[in-house]
Amino acid sequence: MAKVTVQVGMVVAQSGHSLGLGFSYLVVIIALALFIPTLVLTIRRYRDAGLNGRGAVTLWVLNGLASSYSQQSRGWAFISAVIGLALLITALLKTNQLETDSDNPLVTFFLRAKVKKD
């Protein structure tokens, strides 16, 4: 059984040059086709919870930067984990849970203003 596995592995490794590039393009196309709708639906859910679109994108970018530096420092890994946990909790909140009455520019950058009912 081990000989068969090794031989199959060698055949796949040798034929990888002819199939590898086309397969790589296919994987990239599928990844983009899945990433864009997932991003849109996630931003929509954050907005339903009360987070501004620009606040959600800012948190995603900060999380991406922190995770890219997480190999160099535990501090960046911790920041990435905290942002990721905050985004997860935001996605689980009820609709309009994060709306605010505040006039603070930093708060209103991230959170949506509460709609005043007359």
Secondary structure, DSSP 8 states (H G I E B T S, - for coil): -HHHHHHHHHHHHHHHHHHHHHHHHHHHHHHHHHHHHHHHHHHHHHHHHTB-HHHHHHHHHHHHHHHHSTTT-HHHHHHHHHHHHHHHHHHHS-TTTT-B----HHHHHHB-B-----
